[in-house]
Amino acid sequence: MSRPTLTVLAPSTEELQQGKATLMCLANKGFPSDWSLAWKVDGSSSSSSSSWEESRSPGVLEKDAHYSWSSTLRLPADQWRKARSVTCDVRPTLTVLAPSTEELQQGKATLMCLANKGFPSDWSLAWKVDGSSSSSSSSWEESRSPGVLEKDAHYSWSSTLRLPADQWRKARSVTCEATQGSQTPLSETLRRDQCSQS
């Protein structure tokens, strides 16, 4: 895996005169192609304003087998002029792993949420079972691994949720949610009916 190089391009003077501002975040030489890009204006994520609009281009495979792509943020020119900083960040990819059949036969269920290629390292992972947070049940136990700094300067880490097997069997879905500052939360849901275990 290879971390892309990020470059943020400011809006043009001509566009600002029309009352609009379009910023572009260029992601060059990343691998694989499923990195997520997220925008912040003065620390607030783009989802916090209905007047901002985000879009992403598909990844382009370069000759060196790496991908390049871009994300665009559109906002009113007056908001751009008031802004002190605009940041383009890379978000982690989440994967939720179901408990093993052997473990369920012992009356326990351990789920793991893998967070790969996030930056910075202070993303929090939280669990929900059928929409309820893990703190709502005393029989559930959560733990998190420390972040591991990869060679590409991104972090990977995991969170584990342990619960009784009967509660896992009753559950319809389990969700792992990643949050960082005021960014829009990321989530990945595992539906129990998609799992082969009983």
Secondary structure, DSSP 8 states (H G I E B T S, - for coil): -B--EEEEE---HHHHHTTEEEEEEEEEEEBSS--EEEEEETTEEGGG-TT-EEEE---EE-TTS-EEEEEEEEEEHHHHHH-S-EEEEEE-EEEEE---HHHHHTTEEEEEEEEEEESSS--EEEEEETTEEGGG-TT-EEEE---EE-TTS-EEEEEEEEEEHHHHHH-SEEEEEEE-TBS--EEEEEEGGGSS--
